[in-house]
Amino acid sequence: MIWTFGQQFSVQFIGFFVSIILARLLSPAEFGLIGMLSIVITVGRNLMDSGLTSSIVRTEKADNRDFSTVFIINLIGSVIIYIIIFLIAPFIGAFYKQEILISIIRVYSLTIIFQAFMSVQNAVLTRELNFKAMMVIQIPSVLIGGIIGIVLAYYGFGVWSLVYMYVCQSLISSMQHWIYSSWRPTWIFDKSRFKSHFNFGYKITLAGLLESIYQNLYVIIIGKYFSATQLGYYNRAFSLRQLPISNISAAIGKVTYPILSSISGDDAKLRGYYQKLIQQITFWIAPMMIISIILAEPLFRFLLTEKWLPAVPYFQILCITGIIYPLQAYNYNIIKVKGRTDLTLKIQIVKKVYAIIGIFCALSFGIYGLLIFQLLAAVIDYSIDCFFSKKLIDYSISNQLRDIAPSIFIASVVGLMIWFLDQSVFLAYKFSDLNRLAIGMLLYFVSYLTISHFLQLSAAKDIKELIFRR
């Protein structure tokens, strides 16, 4: 967990400052152009892997025959997918009425091939819980790629600075996986092993594709029916919202998936772990999202300058959704840990059918209608996933709400106090954006942690015991 958090925070810290510099050098429209390609790249990567590496991670006695078989399939698949994307690039450019997208996507989608070269090595490191090596791999990749992107942006390369940054990051990461992983592929292809991994993975892949298409559907619609600039605002608001979520929930999920898979047969033990996991996620994510909502305007103006202020309302709505999203994701993860990939596909089909209908209904209300529906859909998705948590490990939505409500309540009450202070004192005395952020966040988290300590919240007690025990 320590190495994984080290990786997440260091990578996000570097990426955050790189994105801030690039946001000052580039226009929202240029970020919007990259956002238009996200669906193609995401779908391409999902199809390339087909859930095979996830199957490797959870297979108890995987050996070189498993690893080499998956490596060969991923490599061949990545080349085929790249060729398909190369050929359909003109149609993507025509769809968005952006001719420049043709050449951009042909270069950007090289990352799919680079991903194929390192996917099995990454799975092997995950199986070994060698998160130290994964941290050492990630930091130089993000740092060198970020420097390249900043230099190119400074010299006027525009959107291409973002393209080359992502391509370089992927290439450097792939090379380092081969350096730090001791496993090397052999030309072994075992049909029976492939069939076993594919039977597990294809359902996850199809479910993942539905989720990816759904998540990027907002990007597609905003890019198609609005403008590249508005898409840039949405993407910047979304990526800034994701910063704490990626740091905390992604890091915990990365460590816990292989561990929880090993106790998937013990429902009582699994339920106990998930209870603590969800309490910890809420304990940290809820206050970060709430203080972000309160101080969104000075945050955007200080970090990104005035030109990004139209993204503030998008960001505030997305932050509310951000409290729910990790809870929904971890409940959904229970199904995968239990090996019920048949359910993952069925659930995703049901979710996405009503979601797609809802999105097109919300489109008539403009971009705010889309954002409000995204919040509503997150609540419904959480309810559906909790239904299966109840069936699989007897952890119902009422029990979950009882476990997470104290953290959300305290975070909200303290948030109202800081909002009142900001509006009545900080603005009245014309505090600078930096002072509003520094003082507001300091007072908020000191108050939140102090109250949580005195009220003996379970999550606060657990983290305190972990720290002092170490």
N, C-alpha and C positions, 0 to 999 in steps of 0.2 A: 504493500500500500504506500509506503514512504517513497519508494522509487517511482511508482506510478504517478503519485501526486507531484513529485519532483519533475517528472517529464511533462505532465499536463501544465503545471504552472509556468515552468521555464519556456516551453514552446508557446503557450498562450501569451506570456509576457512579451516574448520577442515578436510574435505575430501581431500582438496588439499595437506595439509601438511602430512596427512597420506599416500597419494599416492606417494608423493616424497620420504618419508622414505622407503616405500615398494619397490619403483623402484630401490632404492640403494641396498636393501637387496636381491631382487629377480631378476631373469633373464627375458629378453624379451620373451623367450619361455614360461615361466610360466604364464605370462600375456596373451600370445597367446592362451594357453589352455582354460582359462576362456572365452576369446573372442569367441572360437568355440561354446560355449554353449549359447551365447546371443540370438540367434534366437529361440531356444527351449523355453527358459525362457520367452522371450517377447511374443511369440505366446501363450504360456500357460496362461499367465496373461490376455491377451486380450480375450481369449476364456472363461476364468473363469468369467470375468465381463460382457462380451457381450454388453458393452455400457449401462448397466442398471443404473449404478451410475450417468453417465452423464445425463440420462433422469431424475433421481431424482432431480439433481441440477437445471434443467431448469423447472421442474413442479411447477406451482405456489402454489398449495394447497396440496402438498404431506403430508401424515400423516403416522401414525404407520403401517397401512396396507401396504402402499407402501414400507416402510423401511424393515419391517419384511419379506415381500414377496421376495424382492431382496436379503436380507441376506441369506435366506434359499436356494435360487437358487445358489448364489455364493458359499456357503459352500459345497453343494452337487457337484457342478461343479468342484470345486477345487480338491476334493478327486478323482473324476473320471479322471481328467486330470493328477493328480499325478500318479495314477495307470498306465495310458497309457504311460507316460514318463518313469516310472520305467521299464516297459516291453520292450520298444523300445531302451533303453539305449545301449544294445550291438550292435545294428545296427548303432547307432550314432558313437560309438567307432570304429567300422569297417570302416565307411565312411571316417573318418579322419585318420585311421590307428593309433589310440592312445587308447590303452586298458584302460589306467588310467581314461579316460573320463567316463567309465561306472559307477564306484563308485562315481566319482565327481558329475555327473548330478543327481544321485539318492539322494544325500544329498542336493545339491544346490536347486533342485526343490521343497524342502519343503517350500521355500519362497512363493510359489504360494498359499499354504494353509494358511500361516500366513497372506498373503495379503487379502484373502477372509474374514478372521475374522475381519479386520479393514476397509474394503472398504466402508461400509455403514456409519460407524461412521465418516469417513473422509468426505463423501458426506454431512452429516448433519452439520459438522463444516463449510464446504464450503458454504452451504446454509445460515448459520447464519453469514457468513463473520467473523467467529471467528478465524482469522489467528494468533492471539496471542497464543492460545492454540496449534495450529499446529506448531508454532515455538518451544514452550516449549517441545513438543513431539519429534521433529526431532533432536534437538541438542544432548540430551543424547544418542539417538540411534546411531547416527553417531560417537560420541565421544567414547562410550564404545566399540562399534564394531570395531572401528579403533584401539583402544588400544589392543584389543584381537588379531587383525590381525598382528600388529607390534610385539607383544611378541612372537607369534607363528612363524613368519618369522625369528626373531632373533635366535630362538632355532632350526631352520632348518626344519620347517614343509613344506617349499616350497609352491607349489600351494595350498595346503590345508589351509594355512594361509588366502588366499583370500576367499576360500569357506566358512570357518567358520566365517570370518568377515561379509560377506554378510548375512549369515543365522542368526547370532546374531543380526545384525542391524534390520532385518525384524521382528524377534521375539520380540525384545525390543520395537520397534515401535508399533507393534500390541497390546502388553500389555498396553502401555501408552494410546493408543486410547480408550481403555476400561476404563481407569482411568479418563481421562479428558472429555470424552463425556458422557453426562447424559442419552443418549438414550440407551435402552436395548431391544433386540429382544424378540418378543413373537412368539409363534408357530401359526402364522396366515399366511395362504397362500391364496391370492385373485387372482383367475385366470384372472379376467377382468383387474386388475391392472398390473399383469404380462404381459398380452397380449399388453397392452398399452405401457409399458416401453420397451418391447421386440421389438415392431414394430418400435419404435424410435431408439433403441440401436443396433439392429442387422446390420443395414446398416452402422452405424458408425464402428461397430466391423469389418465387412468384409472389409470396406475401410481401417481401422486401421491395419488389418492383412496384406493386400496388401502392405501398407506403411512399416510395420515392416519387412516383408519378403524382400522387396526391399532394405531397409536400411541395413539389415543384409546380403543381397546377396553378398556385397563386402567382408564381413567377411567370409562367407561360401567359396567363390571362392578363396580368398587369403589363407585361411586355407587348402583348398583342393589341389590347384595347386601350391602353393608356400611352405612356411614353417611356423612352429609355431613362429619362431623368427621374420619373416617379418610381420606376423599377430600381434605380440606383438608391433612392431614398429608402425604399422598402428593404432592399438587401443590406444596406448599412444599419438600419434599425434592427433587423433580424440578427445580423452577425454580432452586433454589440450586445443584444439580449442574450445571445448564446454563450458569451464569454464566461460568465459564472457557471452556467449549466454544463458547458463542455469541461470546465476545470474540475468540477465536483462530481456530477453524476456520471460523466463518461469515465473518469478515473476509477471511481468505485465499481462501475459496471465492468470495466476491463479486468479488474482483479477478481471480482466475485463470481463471474460467469464460470470459469473453470473450477473454482472452489465449490460453488453451490451445485454444479453438475455432479460432483463426486458424492453429494449427500442427497441426491434427488429421490432416492428410495425411502428416506425417512421424513415423512410429512410433518411430524411434530417439530423436528429439528429444523427443517427447511422453513416452516412457518415462523419459528422464533428468530431465525436469521433475517428473514424478510421484514419482520416487524421492526427490528433494530435498524435495518437498512433504510426503510422508508422514513422512520423517525429522524435519522441523521440527515437524509436528503432534504427533508422539509425544514429541519432546524437551520440549515445553512442557506438553502435556495430561497425560501420565503422572505427573509429579511433583505437579502440582496436584491430581489425583484422589487420589493416595496420601496426601499430607499432609492432605487433607480427611477421609479415612477415619480417620486417626489422631487428629485433633483435632476430630472431629465433635461430641462432647458439649459441650466448652467453647464451640465455635463457635455452636451452637444456643442455648445458655443465655445467652451474652453478647449475641448479636444479637436473638434472638426471645423471650427469657424462658423460664421453666420450663414454661409451658403447651405449648410446642412440642417438648419432649424426646421424646415418643413417636415423633416423625418421624425420630429419629437412626438407628435400624437400617435404615429405608427408604433413607435418604440414603446410608449406607455401601454397601449392595448396589448402588444406582444408580450410585455412583461407579466401581465396578468395571466396570459396563456402559459407563460414560462413556469409559473408555480405548479400548474397542473401537469404539464408535459412529462417531467421526470417520473411522477407518480404513475402515470399511464404507461410509460415505457417499462418500468420495473414490474408492474403487474403483468404486462404482456410477456416479459422475460420469463416469468414463472412457467408459462406454457412451453417455451423452448427448453428450459432446464428439465422439465418433466418429459421431454422428448415427444410431446404431442404436436408434431409439425402438421398433422392433418387439420388440427384446430386452427393453427396460425393462418393458413390459407383461407379457410372458411370465414374466420373472423374478419380478415382484411377485406374480403369480397363484400361482406355485409356493410362494413364501415365505409368503404369507398363508394359503394353504390349510392347510399343516402348522402354522402358528402359531396359527390360530384353534382348531384341534383341540387343540393343546397347552395353550392358555390355559384352555379349559373342563375339561381333565383336571387342570390345576394348581389350579383353583378349589376343589376339595375339600380342598386343603391350606392354605386360607386365603390371606391377603394375602401372606404370606411365600412361599408356593408360587408365586404370580403373579410376584413379584419375582425369584425364582431362575430361573423359566422365561424371564423377560425377558432375563436374562444369557445363558442357554443359547441362546436364539434369536438374540441378537446375534452369538455365535460362529459359529453355522450360517450366518447371513446373510453374514458376512464371508467365510466359506469359499466360498460360492456366487459372490459378487462377484469374489473373487480368481480363480476359475476362468475368468471372462470377461476379466479383466485379462490373464491368460496368453494367451488366444486372440487378443485384440485388439492388445495391444502387447508381448506376450512378457514380462510381469512377473508371475511366479508367486508363490504364497503362500510357498514356501520362501525365495525371494529377498526378499520383503517382511519375513518374520519375521527374517531375517538382518540386514536394515537397521534394524529397530526394536527388536530384542532388547536391544542395549546400553543404550539409554535406559531401558527398563522395568526392566532388572536393576539399574542404578545407583540409580534412583528407589526401588526396593523395598528394597535393602540399606540405603540412608540412612534410609528410612522406619522400618525395624526398629530402627535405632539411636535415632531420635528417640522412638519408642514406648517403648522401654526407659527412656530418660531421663525421659520424662513420667511413667511409672508409678512409677519408683523414686525420683525426686528431686522433681519438681514437685508430685506429690500428697502425698508424705511431708512436705514443707515447706509444704504448704497454699498454693501459689501461687494467685493469683486467676486467673479465666478469661482476663482480658486478658493477664496475664503469660505464661500457658501458651501462648496463641496467638502473642503477639509473639515470645517467645524461641524457641519451637518452630519457627515458620515461618522465622525468621531463620537459625537454625542449620541447618535443613533445606536451604534454598535455597543458602546459602553453601557447604555441604558438597557438594551435588549439582552446582552449577556448577563448583566447584573440581576435583572428581574428573573431571567431563566434559572440562574443559580439559586436564588432565594426561594423560588417556587419549586425547586427540585425536579425540573423537567427530566424525563428519562434520557433524552438525547444528550443533554448537558452533563448528566451524571456519567453516561457511558464514555463520552470523550474525555472527561476529566480523569476517569479511572485509567483509560488507555494511556494518557500522557504521563501520569504520575507512576504508573506501573512500569513504563519503559524507563 
